[in-house]
Amino acid sequence: MMHCVIFMGPTFYQRLIHMAEDKEHRVVHPLTWQPVADRKRFGGVRFREMERDCLLAHSASLQKTS
């Protein structure tokens, strides 16, 4: 049996006011569905191999597609 001090107290959570999907605004290439590279044309960040592996590692393989 371990003898230790345990702290118990209230925990408060807050909900985000915005959703990431609502803030998404970018121009995509019609063939590859990747964001265009030019900042003048409101280009975005590309979703490549490392980003895919990160989502798979965090069990986020199911994404909303619309």
C-alpha positions in Angstrom: 0.0 0.0 0.0 1.3 3.4 -0.9 0.8 6.4 1.3 0.6 9.7 -0.5 -1.2 13.0 -0.6 -3.9 13.3 -3.4 -5.3 16.7 -4.4 -8.9 16.8 -5.5 -10.5 20.0 -6.7 -12.9 21.4 -9.3 -12.0 21.4 -13.0 -13.4 24.0 -15.4 -13.6 23.5 -19.2 -14.5 26.0 -21.8 -15.9 25.4 -25.3 -14.3 27.0 -28.3 -16.3 29.8 -29.8 -15.3 28.9 -33.3 -14.9 25.7 -35.2 -11.9 25.1 -37.4 -14.1 24.1 -40.4 -15.8 27.5 -40.2 -12.5 29.4 -40.3 -11.2 27.4 -43.3 -10.8 29.6 -46.4 -8.4 28.6 -49.1 -8.2 28.0 -52.9 -7.5 24.5 -53.9 -6.1 22.9 -57.1 -9.0 21.1 -58.7 -6.9 18.0 -59.7 -5.0 17.3 -56.5 -7.3 19.1 -53.9 -4.1 20.6 -52.4 -4.0 24.3 -51.5 -2.3 26.5 -54.1 1.2 27.6 -53.2 0.9 31.3 -53.9 0.1 33.6 -50.9 -1.3 36.2 -53.3 -4.0 33.6 -54.3 -4.8 32.8 -50.6 -2.7 29.6 -50.6 -2.6 27.4 -47.6 -0.5 24.7 -45.9 -0.2 21.4 -47.7 -1.2 18.1 -46.1 1.7 15.8 -46.7 3.1 12.6 -45.3 4.2 13.8 -41.9 0.8 15.4 -41.2 -0.9 12.2 -42.4 1.2 10.1 -40.0 0.5 12.4 -37.1 -3.3 12.0 -37.6 -3.0 8.2 -37.9 -0.9 8.1 -34.8 -3.5 9.9 -32.8 -6.3 7.7 -34.2 -7.9 10.4 -36.2 -8.2 8.4 -39.4 -11.8 9.3 -39.8 -12.1 12.8 -41.3 -15.2 14.6 -42.3 -15.3 15.0 -46.1 -17.7 17.3 -47.8 
